[in-house]
Amino acid sequence: MLRRRRMHRSFTDEAVDARVLDSILRSAVRAPSAGFTQGVDLLVLTTPEARARFWSLASEESWRAGEHAPGLLAAPVVVVPIADPGAYAARYGEPDKAGSGLAGRSPEKWPVPYWTVDASFVVMQLLLAVTDEALGALFFRLHGDPGALLEGLGAPRHRTVVGAVAIGHPACSGPGAPAARRPRRPLAEVVHRERW
């Protein structure tokens, strides 16, 4: 599964079976979670109206009118991972986390934002689960104002978004964008043993 995982930028409009989607989502929420806080929610958009609202909030009109947009806009599912920094602050204020050094710190003073790490784990698990179901996915950043996006989608404004994931049936199985054709760095160049 790991070697088959690719980012897909163009999808057909064929629907994703609801049971398959639920299986993917169940896998995603089983990702590791700091302190088992489970502070990442998934906003799943499957109706044309919800996806259109998302795209209008998350992208520029000039991009949506461009030549590369239709393939991505066709994706029948968009998942927005939404993290709750306050949930992590509350969890690490509990007695069993007193030794962490994070108790009483406001989220903006944490040395590592655990909610971003956990949201990233959820996204990776989601991408792997999609691959396991022989579907395609693309993780992408949002180009609009995150606060306006959250408000426009009815989510609490004090949450954090790391991006979104489009899911569907790939429109083609070719090599994709030029980045997909770049070679991987050799293991000996990436892995540093015992010392840098």
C-alpha positions in Angstrom: 0.0 0.0 0.0 2.8 2.5 0.9 4.5 2.2 -2.5 1.2 2.6 -4.3 0.2 5.9 -2.6 0.2 8.9 -4.9 -1.3 12.3 -5.0 -4.0 12.6 -7.7 -5.0 16.0 -9.1 -7.8 14.9 -11.4 -10.9 12.9 -10.6 -14.0 11.6 -12.3 -17.3 12.7 -10.8 -18.2 9.0 -10.0 -19.5 8.9 -6.4 -17.5 7.1 -3.7 -19.6 4.3 -2.1 -20.8 5.5 1.4 -19.6 2.3 3.1 -16.2 2.6 1.6 -16.0 6.3 2.7 -17.0 5.3 6.2 -14.3 2.7 6.3 -11.7 5.3 5.2 -12.9 7.7 7.8 -12.8 5.0 10.6 -9.2 4.3 9.6 -8.3 8.0 9.6 -9.5 8.7 13.2 -7.5 5.8 14.5 -4.3 7.8 13.9 -2.0 8.4 16.9 -3.2 11.2 19.1 -1.0 13.0 21.7 -2.3 12.2 25.2 -5.1 10.4 23.4 -6.7 13.9 23.2 -8.5 13.0 19.9 -8.8 16.7 19.1 -9.1 16.4 15.4 -12.6 16.4 13.7 -13.2 15.6 10.1 -15.7 17.7 8.1 -16.8 15.6 5.2 -18.3 17.3 2.2 -20.1 15.1 -0.3 -23.0 17.1 -1.7 -22.4 19.3 -4.7 -23.7 22.3 -2.7 -21.3 21.7 0.2 -18.4 21.2 -2.1 -19.2 24.3 -4.1 -19.4 26.4 -0.8 -16.0 24.9 0.2 -14.3 25.7 -3.0 -15.7 29.3 -3.1 -14.2 29.8 0.4 -11.0 27.9 -0.1 -9.8 29.1 -3.5 -9.7 32.0 -5.8 -12.3 32.4 -8.6 -9.4 32.9 -11.1 -8.1 29.4 -10.2 -11.5 27.8 -10.4 -11.9 29.2 -13.9 -8.4 27.9 -14.9 -7.6 24.9 -17.0 -6.3 22.6 -14.2 -9.2 23.2 -11.8 -12.0 21.0 -13.3 -10.2 17.7 -12.6 -9.8 18.6 -8.9 -13.3 20.2 -8.6 -14.8 17.0 -9.9 -13.7 15.1 -6.7 -16.9 13.8 -5.1 -15.5 14.0 -1.6 -13.6 16.7 0.2 -12.5 16.1 3.8 -11.4 19.0 6.0 -9.4 18.0 9.1 -10.1 20.5 11.8 -8.0 20.5 15.0 -8.9 22.0 18.4 -5.9 23.5 20.2 -8.1 24.1 23.2 -8.7 20.4 23.6 -5.0 19.8 23.8 -4.5 22.6 26.4 -7.3 21.1 28.5 -6.0 17.5 28.2 -2.4 18.5 29.2 -3.8 20.4 32.1 -5.1 17.1 33.6 -3.3 15.5 36.5 -1.8 12.6 34.5 0.0 15.1 32.2 1.3 17.4 35.0 4.9 16.3 34.3 4.7 17.3 30.6 5.6 21.0 31.2 2.6 22.0 29.1 0.0 22.5 31.9 -1.2 26.0 32.1 0.5 27.1 28.8 -1.7 28.7 26.2 -1.6 26.8 22.9 0.4 29.6 21.2 3.2 29.0 23.7 3.6 25.3 23.1 7.0 24.4 21.6 5.3 21.9 19.3 1.7 22.3 18.3 0.4 18.8 19.1 -2.9 19.5 17.3 -1.0 20.1 14.0 1.0 16.9 14.5 -2.2 15.0 15.2 -4.0 16.5 12.2 -1.1 15.5 10.0 -1.2 11.9 11.3 -5.0 11.9 10.5 -4.3 13.1 7.0 -1.6 10.5 6.4 -3.8 7.7 7.7 -6.6 9.0 5.5 -4.4 9.0 2.4 -3.2 5.4 3.2 -6.8 4.2 3.7 -7.9 5.8 0.4 -5.0 3.9 -1.4 -6.1 0.7 0.4 -9.6 1.2 -1.2 -8.1 1.7 -4.7 -9.2 5.3 -4.8 -7.2 8.5 -5.3 -6.6 11.5 -3.0 -4.9 14.8 -2.9 -3.9 16.7 0.2 -3.8 20.4 -0.6 -3.4 23.7 1.2 -6.2 26.2 1.5 -5.9 29.5 -0.4 -8.7 31.4 1.4 -8.9 32.8 4.9 -9.1 29.9 7.4 -11.4 31.8 9.8 -13.8 32.6 7.0 -13.7 29.0 5.8 -14.5 27.6 9.2 -17.3 30.1 9.7 -18.7 29.5 6.2 -18.8 25.8 6.8 -20.4 26.2 10.3 -17.3 25.0 12.2 -16.1 26.7 15.4 -13.8 29.6 14.6 -11.2 28.9 17.2 -10.2 25.7 15.5 -7.2 25.1 13.1 -7.1 23.7 9.6 -4.0 22.3 8.0 -5.5 21.8 4.5 -8.0 19.5 2.9 -8.1 16.2 1.1 -10.0 15.5 -2.1 -11.0 11.9 -2.6 -12.4 10.1 -5.6 -11.8 7.9 -8.6 -8.7 9.1 -10.4 -9.3 10.4 -13.9 -6.1 8.9 -15.1 -3.4 6.6 -13.8 -0.4 8.3 -15.5 2.6 9.8 -13.7 0.8 13.0 -12.8 2.4 16.3 -12.1 6.1 16.9 -12.8 6.8 16.6 -9.0 5.7 13.0 -9.3 8.4 12.3 -11.8 11.2 13.5 -9.5 13.4 10.7 -8.2 13.3 9.8 -4.4 16.4 10.7 -2.5 18.5 7.5 -1.8 18.1 6.0 1.6 21.8 6.5 2.4 21.4 10.2 1.7 18.3 10.6 3.9 19.0 8.3 6.9 21.7 9.4 9.3 22.8 6.7 11.7 24.2 7.4 15.2 25.4 10.9 14.1 24.7 13.3 11.3 
